[in-house]
Amino acid sequence: MLDKKEKAVMLYLCEVCSPKRSYLISASTLAEELSKKFLLSIAEIDEIMMSLSKDNYIDVVISDGKKGYFYCVMLKNKGVMFKKDLQKQKKELILLLVRTLSITVLSFVVGLILRTIFA
């Protein structure tokens, strides 16, 4: 299960990489885009990218050039399906909550009916 920072990075990578499945992105650009939600250092981004690579979401190649620190990111099948999986999890959670709420209301109504019958 991914934490909040990893989810944010994966959502950004899915947005950027979706047309090509692979993308060259600088670490500073990634940190800048995610700075709206999280304050990430280059070391944290490295750690997150390695973690996502180990979890089989992306293939990543890290290069350090004259113009800065770059990642060549290629989404794997699990990475491509990430957004759909998130939507599926939200849908399942909503269905679980609705089902629980409806069972609670039904049991309350049955309790009231039984109370009126046997009172």
C-alpha positions in Angstrom: 0.0 0.0 0.0 1.3 3.4 -1.0 1.6 6.3 1.4 0.3 9.8 0.6 3.6 11.1 -0.9 4.0 8.0 -3.1 0.4 8.3 -4.3 0.9 12.0 -5.2 4.1 11.1 -7.2 2.3 8.3 -9.0 -0.7 10.5 -9.8 1.6 13.1 -11.3 3.6 10.5 -13.2 0.4 9.0 -14.6 -0.7 12.4 -15.7 2.6 13.2 -17.4 3.5 9.8 -18.8 0.1 8.7 -20.0 0.4 9.6 -23.7 3.9 8.0 -24.1 4.2 5.6 -21.1 7.8 7.0 -20.7 9.0 10.5 -19.8 12.1 12.4 -18.9 11.5 14.6 -15.9 13.9 16.6 -13.7 13.9 16.2 -10.0 13.4 19.9 -9.5 10.3 19.9 -11.7 8.8 17.0 -9.8 9.5 18.7 -6.5 8.0 21.9 -7.8 4.8 20.2 -9.0 4.4 18.4 -5.7 5.2 21.4 -3.6 1.6 22.4 -3.5 0.8 19.4 -1.2 4.2 18.2 0.1 7.6 19.6 0.7 10.0 17.0 -0.8 13.7 17.0 -1.0 15.7 15.4 -3.8 16.7 12.6 -1.4 13.0 11.9 -0.6 12.1 11.9 -4.2 14.9 9.4 -4.9 13.6 7.2 -2.1 10.0 7.4 -3.4 11.1 6.6 -7.0 13.1 3.6 -5.8 10.1 2.4 -3.7 7.8 2.7 -6.7 10.3 0.9 -8.8 10.5 -2.0 -6.3 6.7 -2.1 -6.0 6.7 -2.7 -9.8 4.8 0.6 -10.8 7.6 2.2 -12.8 11.0 1.6 -14.4 13.3 4.5 -13.5 16.8 5.4 -14.7 18.5 8.2 -12.8 21.0 10.5 -14.5 22.9 13.4 -13.2 23.9 15.8 -16.0 25.2 19.3 -16.4 21.6 20.8 -16.2 20.6 18.9 -13.1 19.2 15.6 -11.9 16.9 13.7 -14.2 14.6 10.7 -14.1 13.7 8.7 -17.1 10.4 7.1 -16.0 8.6 4.4 -17.8 5.2 3.2 -16.5 4.7 -0.5 -16.1 1.3 -2.1 -16.4 0.6 -1.7 -12.7 1.5 2.0 -13.0 -0.8 2.5 -16.0 -3.7 0.9 -14.1 -2.9 3.0 -10.9 -5.6 5.6 -11.5 -8.3 3.0 -12.3 -7.3 1.0 -9.2 -7.7 4.2 -7.0 -11.1 4.8 -8.5 -12.1 1.2 -7.9 -11.0 1.4 -4.3 -13.0 4.6 -3.8 -16.1 3.0 -5.4 -15.7 -0.1 -3.2 -15.4 2.0 -0.1 -18.5 4.0 -0.9 -20.5 0.8 -1.6 -19.3 -0.6 1.7 -20.4 2.5 3.6 -23.8 2.6 1.8 -24.3 -1.1 2.6 -23.4 -0.6 6.2 -25.7 2.4 6.6 -28.6 0.6 4.9 -28.2 -2.4 7.2 -28.1 -0.2 10.2 -31.3 1.7 9.2 -33.0 -1.6 8.3 -32.2 -3.1 11.7 -33.4 0.0 13.5 -36.7 -0.1 11.6 -37.2 -3.8 12.3 -36.4 -3.1 16.0 -39.1 -0.4 16.1 -41.6 -2.7 14.4 -40.9 -5.6 16.8 -41.1 -3.2 19.8 -44.6 -2.0 18.7 -45.8 -5.5 18.1 -44.7 -6.9 21.4 -45.3 -3.8 23.6 
